[in-house]
């Protein structure tokens, strides 16, 4: 089983909406996950607007891909690099540490994740 940033077993991020690179509800990663979707984030209006402004509109439904669009409060596995960019821009969403993959620490500091943590 994968490990989270706290050293424990990686917990599911969301089943509704179904998230994760592998659409298994977890922020698992592997060699085919080039974006490294490992940060379990809780969507906010601020982050969704920021993400759209940098070319990744997560709010607009994409029925052809089975994607209903995200709303504030939804949990979603974000690319570690995007979360890091949002942090620098002052728009980082909160994260669920128990559901954030250990590999996130290659892009962001645990202290930054802790400052943005919510309860699991």
C-alpha positions as CSV (number, residue, x, y, z in Angstrom):
1,X,0.0,0.0,0.0
2,X,1.1,3.6,-0.7
3,X,2.3,5.9,2.1
4,X,1.0,9.3,2.9
5,X,3.0,12.4,3.9
6,X,2.6,11.5,7.6
7,X,4.2,8.1,7.2
8,X,1.0,6.1,7.4
9,X,-1.1,4.2,4.9
10,X,-2.5,6.4,2.1
11,X,-6.2,7.0,2.7
12,X,-8.8,7.6,0.0
13,X,-9.3,11.2,-1.1
14,X,-12.7,11.1,-2.8
15,X,-15.2,8.7,-4.3
16,X,-17.7,11.4,-5.2
17,X,-16.4,13.0,-7.3
18,X,-14.2,10.0,-8.2
19,X,-10.7,11.3,-8.2
20,X,-7.1,10.1,-8.6
21,X,-5.0,9.6,-11.7
22,X,-6.3,6.0,-11.8
23,X,-9.8,7.0,-10.8
24,X,-9.7,4.8,-7.7
25,X,-10.5,7.5,-5.2
26,X,-6.9,7.7,-4.0
27,X,-4.0,10.0,-4.9
28,X,-1.9,7.0,-6.0
29,X,0.8,7.6,-8.6
30,X,3.0,5.6,-10.9
31,X,5.3,5.9,-13.9
32,X,2.4,6.7,-16.3
33,X,1.2,9.6,-14.1
34,X,3.3,12.3,-15.6
35,X,1.5,15.0,-13.7
36,X,2.0,13.3,-10.4
37,X,-1.5,13.8,-9.0
38,X,-0.7,13.2,-5.4
39,X,-2.1,16.1,-3.3
40,X,-5.6,15.6,-1.9
41,X,-6.9,19.1,-2.0
42,X,-10.3,20.6,-1.0
43,X,-11.5,22.8,-3.8
44,X,-12.1,26.5,-3.1
45,X,-13.5,29.3,-5.3
46,X,-10.1,31.0,-5.1
47,X,-8.2,27.9,-6.2
48,X,-10.6,27.0,-9.0
49,X,-10.4,30.5,-10.4
50,X,-6.6,30.4,-10.1
51,X,-6.4,27.0,-11.9
52,X,-8.6,28.2,-14.7
53,X,-6.4,31.4,-15.1
54,X,-3.3,29.2,-15.7
55,X,-5.0,27.0,-18.2
56,X,-6.6,24.1,-16.2
57,X,-10.4,24.8,-15.9
58,X,-11.6,22.3,-13.3
59,X,-15.0,23.8,-12.9
60,X,-16.5,23.4,-16.4
61,X,-18.1,20.0,-17.0
62,X,-16.5,17.9,-19.7
63,X,-19.2,15.2,-20.5
64,X,-17.0,13.6,-23.2
65,X,-14.6,12.7,-20.5
66,X,-17.1,11.8,-17.8
67,X,-16.1,14.9,-15.8
68,X,-18.9,16.8,-14.1
69,X,-16.7,19.7,-13.1
70,X,-15.6,20.6,-9.5
71,X,-17.2,22.9,-7.0
72,X,-15.9,24.3,-3.7
73,X,-15.7,21.6,-1.1
74,X,-15.0,18.8,-3.5
75,X,-11.8,16.8,-2.8
76,X,-9.6,16.2,-5.8
77,X,-6.1,14.8,-6.4
78,X,-4.0,17.7,-7.7
79,X,-0.7,17.6,-9.4
80,X,2.0,18.4,-6.8
81,X,3.5,21.0,-9.1
82,X,0.2,22.8,-9.5
83,X,-0.4,22.9,-5.7
84,X,3.1,24.3,-5.3
85,X,2.4,27.0,-8.0
86,X,-0.9,27.9,-6.3
87,X,0.9,28.2,-2.9
88,X,3.4,30.7,-4.4
89,X,0.4,32.6,-5.9
90,X,-1.4,32.7,-2.6
91,X,-4.2,30.5,-3.9
92,X,-3.3,27.0,-2.5
93,X,-6.3,25.0,-1.4
94,X,-6.4,23.1,1.9
95,X,-5.1,19.5,1.8
96,X,-6.0,16.2,3.5
97,X,-2.6,15.0,4.8
98,X,-3.7,11.4,5.4
99,X,-4.8,11.3,1.7
100,X,-1.8,13.1,0.2
101,X,0.9,10.7,-1.2
102,X,4.4,10.8,0.2
103,X,5.7,11.7,-3.2
104,X,4.2,15.2,-2.8
105,X,7.2,16.0,-0.7
106,X,9.4,16.0,-3.8
107,X,7.6,19.3,-4.7
108,X,6.4,20.8,-1.5
109,X,7.5,21.0,2.1
110,X,5.5,19.2,4.8
111,X,5.4,22.4,6.8
112,X,3.5,24.1,3.9
113,X,1.1,21.2,3.6
114,X,0.5,21.2,7.4
115,X,-0.3,24.9,7.3
116,X,-3.0,24.1,4.7
117,X,-4.3,20.9,6.4
118,X,-7.9,20.0,7.2
119,X,-9.1,17.1,9.2
120,X,-9.2,13.7,7.4
